[in-house]
């Protein structure tokens, strides 16, 4: 027994040497792997930076439907204020090579991990994507409300109506991801309605839309409402804006089944596609002339060319314009619409009921609004905005006060 103990004791040094050699060998392998990975990572980063330097800057992202940040101007003042660093960060983010592909990879990763939100977009049920409602910019909201009150007071003879269109996240809540934190836009609408109750007729269309929340009243891939959603809002607004007829019927024309909107582009998700439909009323004379003031004239509010491009929602008027004048052959008053892009698909329902429709987008309009009202003999005014847009708009007040 003592001999066996001696043999085990004498074997330990050799075993320890082999274990030490094995540990050193593994450590060397780990060191080589670490160094190799570091070198590859640094080489990849260097490669991306070289590609970014050689890559030509883009001015516009068709996928995201927005202008991209450009190389910032360096100055001592911009550097001290921090503006230069902020603009540089935005520039690098917007101009990074293969930006669209990286966005798609992030979305797929977020979806695989079960995340509810990606790049400011909620990933909903049944293919729905939702724009996350933003917090209002109180200073802009108060300024706009003050300007609207003054505008209404200075034009007492005009029939003024206003509505704010809630986002899909407020109406189609059944498709939201579970427990997603969503701002209650009903509070925003009530804030505006309460402030303007003595100045104009404010019509809350939220309940009218909720009655049809199981229907396709919003696009799944885009932040806009559909023509069907706009139709239900129009039916609610009829008696307030002096338009419409009992039992009004429409011819519906599907013009594309391949619309991929801004929300899908924002997260790089293109598996879902939407229909776009046009509604033509069977009432009234549908012959009219559309004057894109300072640009062109056309015989239709629809732009077939837009169906060949990325943002097919631009089939309505070809997108946003500072001012559009529509002359019809129908009887009725002369309507002025102050709006954002949600109104673009709403106008198709109004054509049979006004002699003229003047559309002003305050984000681009620079002329005197009072002169326009006088020269076009305006009798009715409709404010039509999406809640998100109105709550951060900084242009409407300037146009109304001008």
N, C-alpha and C positions, 0 to 999 in steps of 0.2 A: 504494500500500500504506500509506503514511504517512497518507493522507487517511482511509482506512477505520479505521485505528487511532485517529485523532482522533475519528471519529464514535462509535466504541464507548466511548471514554473520556468523551466529552461526554454519552452517554446514561445512564451509570451513576447520576448523582445523581437523575435522575427515577425510574429504576427502584427505587432505594433508598427514595425517598419513598413510592412506591406500596406497596412491601413493608412499610414501617413503618406506613402507614395500614391495611393489611390486618391486620397483627399487632394494632394497637390495636382494630380492629373486632372481631376474634376474641376479644381479651381482654375487651372489653365484653360480648360475648355470653356468655362463660364466667362473668363476674362476675354477670350477670343470672340465668343459669341456677343458679349457686351460691346466690345470694341467694333466688331463688324456691324452690329445693329446701329451703333452710334454713327459710324462712318456712312452707312447707307442712308440713315435719316438725314444727316447733314448734307449728303450729296443730293438727296431728293429735295430738301429745302432750297439748296443752291440752284438746282435745276428749275424749280418753280419760280424763283426770283429772276433767273435769267429769262425764262419764258415770259414772265410778266413785263420785264423791261422791253422785250422785243415785240410783245403783243400790242396791237393797235387798240387804243381806247375806243369804247363804244359810247355813243351819246344817248342811245335809247334802247331799252329792253322791251322787245316785243312780247316776250313771255310774261313779264311783270307789268307791262303796259304803263311804263313810267320812264322819266328821264333819269339817267345815271349820273352820279357825281363825277365831276371833272377835276383835273389836277388843280389843287388850290394855289392861289397867289400868295407868295411869301412876302411878308413885310414885318418889320419889328413890332408894329402895333398888333398885327394878327397873332404873332408869336406870344406876346405878353398877355393878350386877352384870352389865349387858349383856343381862339377860333381856328388858327392854322392846324393845330393838332387834331381838332375835331373834324375839320374838313379833310385832312389827310387820312384819317381813319375811315371816313365814309368813302373816300376815293379808292383806297386799297380794297375795301369790302366790295364795292360795286364793280371794280375793274379786274378783280382777281380772275386769272385764267380758268376756264371751264367752270365758271360760277354756277351756271344752270345745272350742270351735272353734280356738283358738290351739294347743291340744295336738294336735289332728288335723293342722293345718298342719305342725307340727313333725315329726310322725311321717312324713307324706308326703314332706317334704323330706329327712329322714334316710334314708328308703327309697330315694328317687331318687338320693341321693349314695352309696348302697351301704353305709351304716352298718349295723353288726351290733346296735347297742343304741340304744334310744330311751326316755328317761324311766325308766330302771331296768328295762327289759324287753328281752330278747333277741328279735330278729326272726328266727325259725327257718325251716326249710324246710317245704314242703307246708302252709303256713298256720299252723304252730305258733308260739305265743308262749310265752316261758319267763320265769318269775320268777327273777331273779338271786339265788342263794343268798347270804345275808348272813353276815358274820363273827359267831361266837358272842359273847355278852356273858359272859365267863368268870365274873364275880362271880355272876351269876344262875344259870348252869349249876351251879357248885359248891354254891351254896345249895340249889338244888332237889335235887341228888343227895344231899346230907347229910340233907335232910328226908325223902326217900324211904327212905333207909336206916333212919332212926329210926322212921319210920312202919311199915316192915316188921318191925322188931325188936319194936315195941310190939303188933303184931297177928300173932303167929306162926301162929295157927290159920286165917288167911285165905289162900286160894290166890291169889297175886299174879302177874300177867303184865304185861309191858310191851313195847310195840313203838313204833318211830318210823318214820313213813312218809317216804321220801326224795322230793324234788321231781322233777318230770319231767326236769329238766336232768341228774339223776344216772342216771335209768333210760333215757329215750328219747334217748340221745346222738346217734343217727343223724340226728335232726332239728335239732340245734343248728347255728348258723352256723359255718362253718369257722374253726378256731383261736380260738373264743370262750373267754375265760378263765373257767372255772367252778370254784367251790370243790368240793373232793372231800368230799361229805357222808358217804362211807364212814368217813372218819376221825372225824367227829363221832359217828356211830352207835357205832363201836368204843370211843370214849371213854366213852360212857354204859354200854355193855354191860360193859366191863371194870370200871368203878366199881361196878356193881350186881350182879355175878355171884354174890356170896355172899348177896344180900338177896332176890332174886326171880328169876323165870324171864323172861329177856329173849330175845325172838324177833326175829331180823333177817329181815325180809321182802324185802330188796332183791333177792336172786337170784330169788325167786318172782315178783316183778314183771318182772324183766329177761327171764325166759323168755317173756313175753308183750308185749315192748316194741313189737312191730309192730301190736299191737291197740290200739283206742282206750281205753286204761286211764287216760289223763289227758285233760282237756278241752284243746282247742287254744287257747281264748280265756280260760281261767280257771286259777287257781293250784291248784284242787282236783283230786283224782283222781275218776274216774267210778265209777259203781256196779259196772262190770265190774272195774275195778282193785281196789275194795274186796272184791269176791267172791274174787279170787285171794288176797288177803291173808287173808280169812276161812278159806279152805281150808287155808292154811298154819298158821293159829292154832288150828284146831279141837281138836286133841288136847291143847293146852295150856290151853285155857279150858273144856274139857268141853262143847263144843257140836258140832253137826253129826252127820250120819249117813252111812253108806257109800252111795255112789251118789245122793246128794241131788240133787233136781231143782228147778228154779225156773221160775215163769212170769214172763216179762219183758214189761213194759209201757212202750213209748216214750210219754212224756207231752208232749214238746215237741221241735221241731227248730229252735227259734229262740232258743236260749240264747246270749247274748253276755256273757262273763264279765268279771271285774275287770281282767285284763291287757289285754284289748281296749279297755276303757274308759279305762285308764290312759294309753294311747297314742292314743286316739281312732280306733281301727281297728274298723270294723263290717262289713266285707265277709264275714268268716268267721262261721259260726254252728255251734253244737254241739247234739247230741242229749242229752236227759236221759232215763234209763231207770230204772224201779223194778223191783226183784226181790222176788218173793213166793215163799217156800219152799212146797213141796207137803207138807212134813212138819208135824205138830203142828196144834194148834188156833190159828187166826189171829184169834180174838176176843180183844180186849184193851182196856184203858182207859188213856188217856194223861192224866196229871195234870200240867199246867204249874203247878207249885206257886205259889200266890199269884196266878195269872193266870186260868186256865180249864181245863176238862177237854174231852177229845175222844176219839173212838173210832178215831182213826187217827194214825199218826206223819207222815202226809203232809198238806201244806197246799196244796190246789188253788188257793187265792187267789194264791199266790206265782207261779203260772204266768202271771198277768196283769201282773206287775210286772217291773222291770228285772232284779233279782237272782233268777233263777229257781232257783238252787241252794237257795234257801230253801224249796223244795217239801219238803225234809226238815226237819220240825219247825217250819217257819216261821222258821228261823234259829237263833241261839244263845240259850239261856236259862240262868239261874243253876242251876236244878234242875228235872228232869223225873222223875216216877215213872211207871213202866209196870207195870200189873198184868195178868198173863196167866192163862189157864186151863190152863197146861201144868205138868208136873212139872219139877223141877230146883231149882237153888239160887237165891240172890238176889245178883244181880250189881251191883256199883258200877263205873261208868265215869268216870274222870277224864280230861278230853279237851279238844281244841280242835275247830274246825269240821270237820276231816277225819273225825271219828267220826260225824257226822250221817247220812251215807249208809251207814255200816257197821252201824248198829243193826238195820236191816231183816233182816239175816241171822241175828240172835240170838234173835228173838222166839219161835221154837218150843222153845227149850231152857232157858228160865229161868222160874221162877215169878214173879219180879219183876226189873226192871231199873231201877236208879237212876242217872241221868245228872247229873253235876256239872261245870259249866264254871267252873274256879277264877277266871277273869277277872271273874266277876260274883257268885260265891258268898260270902256273908258269915257264914253260920251255922257252928255247931260240927260238924265232920265226924265226930268220935268219937261224939257223940250220935246222929247220923244212922245210923252203922253199927250201933249198938246197937238203935235203934228199928226199923230196917228188916231186922234179922236178916241182915245181909250175910254171904255165904259166899265170894264171889269178887270180886277187884278187877282191873280192866283199865285200864292207863294207855295211852292212844292219842293220839299227837300227831304232827303234821307236824314234820320236823326243824327247819325254819326257825323255827317257832313256839316249840318247846321251847328252842332255843338262845338265845332272847332273852326268855323268859317270866319275869316277876317276880311272879307271883301264886300259883303252885302251892305253893311252900314255905310261904307264909303260911297257906294253907288246911290243909295237912298238919300244921303245928305248932299250929294253933288248936284 
